[in-house]
């Protein structure tokens, strides 16, 4: 039948028209235009009585093909509409995700800025603490320098005392010698008596001089011992103050205060230390009245272990078992 010229012509015309219709619908799917097909055009003619001819069979075949094409077109339109809706939903999801990511970046930037600000504050507080420690050490050094000067002055006074003692002994010897000569010249006749008196006088003078020398020596030794004791006490006091300040600073850096802690409160602890500064035992001697503050202070002492202690055994004996009072105001960031 397709070899019939009239059927071939009608078939290709219908195919060309439907291809044009599909292209038109795909390029402008939003507009709903009425479609004129050979089927609609031939409807009035179908009402007329016609004889069954080959052309009528061609029209029927074309009508069937047209219905299938329309179904395909409608299906393609529905698929295209579904794809467009899916694309819109996908774009909306991408917009929401982009907005959420933007908000997340803003929050992260704010968090980073906050962390930087807190880090700067901590750095400033630590720098301030270091400066205070340096100032305290400088004061301790100045105090030690003054003690050293005072000890030097005491030594100088001791040397001056010894020199005065030598001059007095020399002067006393000269006076004794002159007095002996005068007695020998004045009492030649009583030589034996003079010799005896001279010997007795010499013995008395020697005993007196020996007694005075002994007293001066004992006084000088006592002065030197006192100076040495003062020097040792000053040195130990300086070391004790220095290491107590270092211990309080170390505890303060590890002390996490409870909320609304009262800075006027204080807790006193008894701390037992090992020679390397390790905290062996912490006992609460006097409570601040706030159990949370006491526990946080005790925890800070253990966290700060090992604590700074002097390496000198004699000085460390003062730190082996110490009593320490801590206050919230000693906390450093």
C-alpha positions as CSV (number, residue, x, y, z in Angstrom):
1,X,0.0,0.0,0.0
2,X,2.9,2.4,0.7
3,X,3.8,2.2,-2.9
4,X,0.6,3.9,-3.8
5,X,1.5,7.5,-4.7
6,X,-1.4,9.1,-2.9
7,X,-0.7,7.1,0.3
8,X,3.0,7.9,0.3
9,X,2.3,11.6,-0.2
10,X,-0.3,11.7,2.6
11,X,2.0,9.7,4.9
12,X,5.0,11.9,4.5
13,X,2.9,15.0,4.8
14,X,1.6,13.8,8.1
15,X,5.0,12.8,9.4
16,X,6.4,16.3,8.4
17,X,3.5,18.1,10.1
18,X,3.9,16.1,13.3
19,X,7.6,16.6,13.5
20,X,7.0,20.4,13.1
21,X,4.3,20.1,15.9
22,X,6.7,18.3,18.3
23,X,9.4,20.9,17.7
24,X,6.9,23.7,18.3
25,X,5.7,22.1,21.6
26,X,9.2,21.5,22.8
27,X,10.4,25.0,22.1
28,X,7.4,26.7,23.7
29,X,5.8,24.3,26.2
30,X,4.2,27.1,28.3
31,X,1.9,28.3,25.5
32,X,-1.2,26.2,24.9
33,X,-2.0,26.6,21.3
34,X,-4.8,24.6,19.5
35,X,-3.3,22.1,17.0
36,X,-4.9,21.6,13.7
37,X,-4.3,18.1,12.4
38,X,-5.4,16.3,9.3
39,X,-7.8,14.4,11.5
40,X,-9.7,17.5,12.6
41,X,-9.7,18.9,9.1
42,X,-11.2,15.7,7.7
43,X,-13.8,15.4,10.4
44,X,-16.6,17.2,8.4
45,X,-15.8,14.9,5.5
46,X,-16.2,11.8,7.6
47,X,-19.8,12.7,8.2
48,X,-20.5,12.4,4.5
49,X,-21.1,9.0,3.1
50,X,-18.1,7.8,1.2
51,X,-17.2,4.7,-0.5
52,X,-14.3,2.7,0.8
53,X,-11.4,3.7,-1.3
54,X,-7.6,3.5,-0.9
55,X,-7.5,7.2,0.0
56,X,-9.9,6.6,3.0
57,X,-7.6,3.9,4.2
58,X,-4.7,6.3,4.0
59,X,-6.6,8.9,6.1
60,X,-7.4,6.3,8.7
61,X,-3.8,5.2,8.9
62,X,-2.7,8.8,9.3
63,X,-5.3,9.4,12.0
64,X,-4.0,6.4,14.0
65,X,-0.4,7.6,13.6
66,X,-1.5,11.1,14.6
67,X,-3.1,9.9,17.9
68,X,0.1,8.0,18.8
69,X,2.2,11.1,18.0
70,X,-0.1,13.2,20.2
71,X,0.2,10.8,23.0
72,X,4.0,10.9,22.6
73,X,3.9,14.7,22.5
74,X,1.8,14.8,25.7
75,X,4.1,12.3,27.4
76,X,7.1,14.4,26.4
77,X,5.4,17.5,27.7
78,X,4.7,15.8,31.0
79,X,8.3,14.6,31.2
80,X,9.6,18.0,30.4
81,X,7.4,19.6,33.0
82,X,8.5,17.1,35.6
83,X,12.2,17.7,34.7
84,X,11.6,21.5,35.0
85,X,9.9,21.1,38.4
86,X,12.8,18.8,39.5
87,X,15.3,21.3,38.3
88,X,13.5,24.1,40.2
89,X,13.4,22.0,43.3
90,X,17.1,21.2,42.9
91,X,17.9,24.9,42.4
92,X,15.8,25.8,45.5
93,X,17.7,23.1,47.5
94,X,21.0,24.5,46.3
95,X,19.9,28.0,47.3
96,X,18.9,26.8,50.8
97,X,22.2,24.9,51.1
98,X,24.2,28.0,49.9
99,X,22.3,30.2,52.5
100,X,22.9,27.6,55.2
101,X,26.6,27.4,54.2
102,X,26.8,31.2,54.3
103,X,25.3,31.4,57.7
104,X,27.6,28.6,58.9
105,X,30.6,30.6,57.5
106,X,29.4,33.7,59.3
107,X,29.0,31.8,62.6
108,X,32.5,30.3,62.1
109,X,34.0,33.7,61.4
110,X,32.3,35.1,64.5
111,X,33.6,32.1,66.6
112,X,37.1,32.6,65.2
113,X,37.0,36.3,66.0
114,X,35.8,35.5,69.5
115,X,38.6,32.9,70.0
116,X,41.2,35.4,68.7
117,X,39.9,38.0,71.1
118,X,40.0,35.6,74.0
119,X,43.5,34.5,73.0
120,X,44.6,38.2,72.9
121,X,43.2,38.7,76.4
122,X,44.9,35.6,77.7
123,X,48.2,36.7,76.1
124,X,47.8,40.2,77.7
125,X,47.1,38.7,81.1
126,X,50.0,36.3,80.9
127,X,52.3,39.1,79.8
128,X,51.1,41.2,82.7
129,X,51.8,38.2,85.1
130,X,55.3,37.8,83.7
131,X,56.0,41.5,84.2
132,X,54.7,41.2,87.8
133,X,56.9,38.2,88.4
134,X,59.9,40.1,87.0
135,X,59.1,43.1,89.2
136,X,58.8,40.8,92.3
137,X,62.1,39.1,91.5
138,X,63.7,42.5,90.9
139,X,62.5,43.6,94.4
140,X,63.9,40.4,95.9
141,X,67.2,41.0,94.2
142,X,67.3,44.6,95.4
143,X,66.5,43.4,98.9
144,X,69.3,40.8,98.7
145,X,71.7,43.5,97.5
146,X,70.9,45.7,100.5
147,X,71.5,42.8,102.8
148,X,74.8,42.2,101.1
149,X,75.8,45.8,101.6
150,X,74.8,45.7,105.2
151,X,76.8,42.6,105.8
152,X,79.8,44.3,104.1
153,X,79.4,47.2,106.4
154,X,79.4,44.9,109.4
155,X,82.6,43.2,108.2
156,X,84.1,46.7,107.8
157,X,83.1,47.6,111.3
158,X,84.7,44.4,112.5
159,X,88.0,45.1,110.8
160,X,88.0,48.7,112.2
161,X,87.4,47.2,115.7
162,X,90.3,44.9,115.3
163,X,92.5,47.7,114.1
164,X,91.5,49.9,117.1
165,X,92.2,47.0,119.4
166,X,95.8,46.7,117.9
167,X,96.4,50.4,118.4
168,X,95.3,50.3,121.9
169,X,97.5,47.3,122.7
170,X,100.5,49.1,121.1
171,X,99.8,52.3,123.1
172,X,99.4,50.3,126.3
173,X,102.7,48.6,125.6
174,X,104.4,52.0,125.1
175,X,102.9,53.4,128.3
176,X,104.0,50.3,130.2
177,X,107.6,50.6,128.9
178,X,107.9,54.3,129.8
179,X,106.5,53.8,133.2
180,X,109.0,51.0,133.8
181,X,111.9,53.2,132.8
182,X,110.7,56.0,135.0
183,X,110.5,53.7,138.0
184,X,114.0,52.3,137.3
185,X,115.5,55.9,137.2
186,X,113.6,57.1,140.3
187,X,114.2,54.1,142.4
188,X,117.7,52.9,141.7
189,X,118.3,52.0,145.3
190,X,115.4,49.8,145.5
191,X,116.2,47.8,142.3
192,X,115.0,44.5,143.6
193,X,111.8,46.0,144.9
194,X,111.4,47.8,141.6
195,X,112.0,44.6,139.7
196,X,109.5,42.9,141.8
197,X,107.0,45.7,141.4
198,X,107.8,45.8,137.7
199,X,107.3,42.1,137.3
200,X,104.0,42.3,139.3
201,X,102.9,45.2,137.2
202,X,103.8,43.5,134.0
203,X,101.9,40.4,135.1
204,X,98.9,42.4,136.0
205,X,99.1,44.3,132.8
206,X,99.5,41.1,130.8
207,X,96.5,39.6,132.6
208,X,94.5,42.7,132.0
209,X,95.6,42.9,128.4
210,X,94.8,39.2,128.0
211,X,91.4,39.7,129.5
212,X,90.7,42.7,127.3
213,X,91.9,40.8,124.3
214,X,89.8,37.9,125.1
215,X,86.7,40.1,125.5
216,X,87.4,41.9,122.3
217,X,88.0,38.6,120.5
218,X,84.7,37.2,121.8
219,X,82.9,40.4,120.9
220,X,84.3,40.3,117.4
221,X,83.4,36.6,117.0
222,X,79.9,37.3,118.2
223,X,79.6,40.2,115.8
224,X,80.8,38.1,112.9
225,X,78.5,35.2,113.9
226,X,75.6,37.7,114.1
227,X,76.4,39.1,110.7
228,X,76.7,35.5,109.2
229,X,73.3,34.6,110.8
230,X,71.7,37.8,109.4
231,X,73.1,37.0,106.0
232,X,71.8,33.4,106.1
233,X,68.4,34.5,107.4
234,X,68.1,37.2,104.7
235,X,69.1,34.8,102.0
236,X,66.6,32.1,103.2
237,X,63.8,34.7,103.6
238,X,64.4,35.9,100.1
239,X,64.3,32.4,98.7
240,X,61.2,31.5,100.7
241,X,59.4,34.6,99.5
242,X,60.5,34.0,95.9
243,X,59.4,30.3,95.8
244,X,56.1,31.0,97.6
245,X,55.3,33.6,95.0
246,X,56.2,31.1,92.2
247,X,54.0,28.4,93.9
248,X,51.0,30.8,94.2
249,X,51.5,31.9,90.6
250,X,51.6,28.2,89.4
251,X,48.4,27.4,91.3
252,X,46.6,30.5,90.1
253,X,47.3,29.5,86.4
254,X,45.7,26.1,87.0
255,X,42.7,27.4,89.1
256,X,39.4,27.3,87.4
257,X,37.1,29.4,89.6
258,X,33.4,28.4,90.1
259,X,30.9,30.9,88.8
260,X,30.2,33.9,91.0
261,X,33.2,33.1,93.2
262,X,33.8,35.7,95.9
263,X,37.3,37.2,95.4
264,X,37.5,38.2,99.1
265,X,37.4,34.6,100.3
266,X,40.5,32.5,101.0
267,X,41.4,28.9,101.7
268,X,44.3,27.6,103.7
269,X,45.9,24.3,102.8
270,X,48.7,22.2,104.2
271,X,50.8,20.9,101.3
272,X,53.4,18.1,101.6
273,X,56.0,18.1,98.8
274,X,58.7,15.8,97.4
275,X,62.2,17.1,96.7
276,X,61.3,17.4,93.0
277,X,58.2,19.5,93.8
278,X,55.7,16.8,93.3
279,X,52.6,17.3,95.5
280,X,52.3,14.3,97.8
281,X,49.3,15.4,100.0
282,X,47.0,18.4,100.2
283,X,44.9,19.0,103.4
284,X,42.3,21.8,104.0
285,X,43.3,23.6,107.2
286,X,40.8,26.5,107.0
287,X,37.8,26.6,104.6
288,X,36.7,29.7,102.8
289,X,33.1,28.8,103.6
290,X,32.4,27.8,100.0
291,X,32.9,24.0,99.4
292,X,33.1,24.5,95.6
293,X,35.8,27.1,95.9
294,X,37.8,24.9,98.3
295,X,37.6,21.9,96.0
296,X,38.5,23.9,92.9
297,X,41.6,25.3,94.8
298,X,42.6,21.8,95.9
299,X,42.3,20.5,92.4
300,X,44.4,23.5,91.1
301,X,47.2,22.5,93.5
302,X,47.3,19.0,92.2
303,X,47.2,20.2,88.6
304,X,50.1,22.6,89.2
305,X,52.3,19.7,90.4
306,X,55.3,19.6,90.3
307,X,55.5,23.0,92.1
308,X,58.7,25.1,91.9
309,X,60.9,24.4,95.0
310,X,64.5,25.4,95.8
311,X,67.2,22.9,94.9
312,X,69.2,23.8,98.1
313,X,68.5,21.0,100.6
314,X,68.6,23.4,103.6
315,X,66.1,25.8,102.0
316,X,63.9,22.9,100.7
317,X,63.4,21.7,104.3
318,X,61.2,24.8,104.8
319,X,59.0,23.7,101.8
320,X,58.8,20.0,102.7
321,X,55.6,20.7,104.6
322,X,54.2,24.2,104.0
323,X,51.0,26.0,104.9
324,X,49.7,28.1,102.0
325,X,46.7,30.5,101.7
326,X,45.2,31.0,98.3
327,X,42.6,33.5,97.1
328,X,40.6,33.9,93.9
329,X,42.3,37.2,93.2
330,X,45.5,35.3,92.6
331,X,44.1,33.6,89.5
332,X,45.8,34.6,86.2
333,X,44.4,33.9,82.8
